[in-house]
Amino acid sequence: MIAITRFASLSGKRVVSQSRFLNPIRSMSVTALEDLDAVEKFSESNDKSILYFTATWCPPCKAIKPIYSELSDIHDKDGIAFGKVDVDEAADAAAEHGINSVPTFIFFNKKVPMKRFSGADRSQLETLIEELKANDSSSS
């Protein structure tokens, strides 16, 4: 926990006016994948996975990045692996997966691409994560 404290000045003295606690932001559940080999191994080694193709210069990618990280933490217990691929660093992986725009998300169920979409749409991302979870449980 991180304490946030605000100070007010009364007669030259510092006085605590408010204090609250916040949870630190975590992004440990997203795996950065740097080339085609890493992307293939990631998809093969996870029953359920999502690849997020992004670029550092892309404003919608910057907007969806913390949401993707948050969802990875939420769904970590569901056995869904969250991967991130920078299209400039891993152009071979982007070409292999037919990435024409960023951000693009590809959902895999047992190494098979199930769904994909492009854009920074939290609602669509959450919906497809739920479909991925349901698809896997019905095929087991």
C-alpha positions as CSV (number, residue, x, y, z in Angstrom):
1,M,0.0,0.0,0.0
2,I,1.1,3.5,-0.7
3,A,0.2,6.4,1.6
4,I,-0.9,9.6,-0.1
5,T,-0.6,12.5,2.3
6,R,-1.6,16.1,1.6
7,F,-0.2,19.0,3.6
8,A,-1.7,22.4,4.2
9,S,0.1,25.4,5.5
10,L,-1.3,27.1,8.6
11,S,0.7,29.9,10.1
12,G,3.8,28.4,8.4
13,K,3.4,25.0,9.9
14,R,2.7,21.8,7.9
15,V,-0.5,20.1,8.9
16,V,-1.8,16.8,7.5
17,S,-5.2,17.5,6.0
18,Q,-5.9,14.2,4.4
19,S,-4.4,10.7,4.2
20,R,-5.6,7.7,2.2
21,F,-4.1,4.4,1.0
22,L,-4.0,3.2,-2.6
23,N,-2.9,-0.2,-4.0
24,P,0.1,0.0,-6.3
25,I,-0.5,-0.7,-10.0
26,R,0.8,-4.1,-11.0
27,S,1.5,-5.4,-14.6
28,M,3.3,-8.6,-13.7
29,S,0.8,-10.8,-15.6
30,V,1.6,-9.4,-19.1
31,T,4.5,-11.2,-20.9
32,A,6.6,-9.1,-23.3
33,L,7.4,-11.1,-26.4
34,E,10.3,-9.8,-28.5
35,D,10.3,-12.0,-31.7
36,L,8.3,-14.6,-33.7
37,D,9.9,-17.5,-31.8
38,A,8.9,-16.1,-28.5
39,V,5.3,-15.5,-29.8
40,E,5.0,-19.1,-31.1
41,K,6.4,-20.6,-27.9
42,F,4.0,-18.4,-25.8
43,S,0.9,-19.6,-27.9
44,E,2.0,-23.2,-27.8
45,S,2.7,-23.3,-24.0
46,N,-0.6,-21.8,-22.9
47,D,-4.0,-23.4,-23.3
48,K,-5.7,-20.0,-23.3
49,S,-3.8,-16.9,-24.4
50,I,-4.2,-13.4,-25.8
51,L,-1.7,-11.6,-27.9
52,Y,-1.8,-7.8,-27.8
53,F,0.0,-6.2,-30.8
54,T,1.0,-2.7,-30.0
55,A,3.5,0.2,-30.8
56,T,5.1,2.8,-28.6
57,W,4.0,5.6,-30.9
58,C,0.3,4.6,-31.1
59,P,-2.1,6.7,-28.9
60,P,-4.9,4.1,-28.8
61,C,-2.3,1.5,-27.7
62,K,-1.2,3.8,-24.9
63,A,-4.8,4.2,-23.8
64,I,-5.6,0.5,-23.7
65,K,-2.3,-0.6,-22.2
66,P,-3.2,-0.1,-18.5
67,I,-6.6,-1.7,-19.1
68,Y,-5.0,-4.8,-20.7
69,S,-2.6,-5.0,-17.7
70,E,-5.5,-4.7,-15.2
71,L,-7.5,-7.4,-17.1
72,S,-4.4,-9.6,-17.0
73,D,-4.3,-9.3,-13.2
74,I,-8.0,-10.0,-12.9
75,H,-8.0,-13.1,-15.2
76,D,-4.6,-14.5,-14.0
77,K,-6.5,-17.0,-11.8
78,D,-8.5,-18.1,-14.9
79,G,-5.4,-19.5,-16.6
80,I,-5.4,-17.0,-19.4
81,A,-1.9,-15.9,-20.5
82,F,-1.6,-12.3,-21.6
83,G,1.2,-11.5,-24.1
84,K,2.3,-8.2,-25.6
85,V,4.1,-7.8,-28.9
86,D,5.6,-4.5,-30.1
87,V,5.2,-4.5,-33.9
88,D,8.3,-2.5,-34.4
89,E,10.5,-4.8,-32.3
90,A,8.9,-8.0,-33.6
91,A,7.9,-7.2,-37.2
92,D,8.3,-10.8,-38.1
93,A,5.6,-11.8,-35.6
94,A,3.3,-9.0,-36.7
95,A,3.7,-10.1,-40.4
96,E,3.1,-13.8,-39.5
97,H,-0.2,-12.9,-37.7
98,G,-1.3,-10.4,-40.5
99,I,-1.3,-7.3,-38.3
100,N,-2.3,-4.3,-40.3
101,S,-3.2,-1.9,-37.5
102,V,-2.6,-1.5,-33.8
103,P,-3.7,-2.2,-31.2
104,T,-4.8,-5.7,-32.4
105,F,-5.8,-8.5,-30.0
106,I,-5.8,-12.2,-31.0
107,F,-7.4,-14.8,-28.7
108,F,-6.1,-18.3,-28.8
109,N,-7.7,-21.5,-27.5
110,K,-5.3,-24.4,-27.4
111,K,-3.0,-22.8,-30.0
112,V,-5.9,-22.1,-32.4
113,P,-6.8,-18.4,-33.1
114,M,-10.4,-18.1,-31.9
115,K,-11.2,-14.4,-32.4
116,R,-9.4,-11.1,-33.1
117,F,-10.2,-7.4,-33.2
118,S,-8.4,-4.1,-33.7
119,G,-9.0,-1.0,-31.6
120,A,-8.8,0.2,-28.0
121,D,-12.3,-1.0,-26.9
122,R,-12.4,-2.2,-23.3
123,S,-15.9,-3.6,-23.6
124,Q,-15.0,-5.8,-26.6
125,L,-11.8,-6.9,-24.9
126,E,-13.8,-8.0,-21.8
127,T,-16.5,-9.7,-23.9
128,L,-13.9,-11.7,-25.8
129,I,-12.0,-12.7,-22.7
130,E,-15.3,-14.1,-21.3
131,E,-15.9,-16.0,-24.6
132,L,-12.4,-17.4,-24.4
133,K,-13.1,-18.6,-20.9
134,A,-16.4,-20.2,-21.8
135,N,-15.1,-21.8,-25.0
136,D,-12.3,-23.5,-23.2
137,S,-14.5,-24.9,-20.4
138,S,-17.0,-26.3,-22.8
139,S,-14.3,-28.1,-24.9
140,S,-12.6,-29.7,-21.9
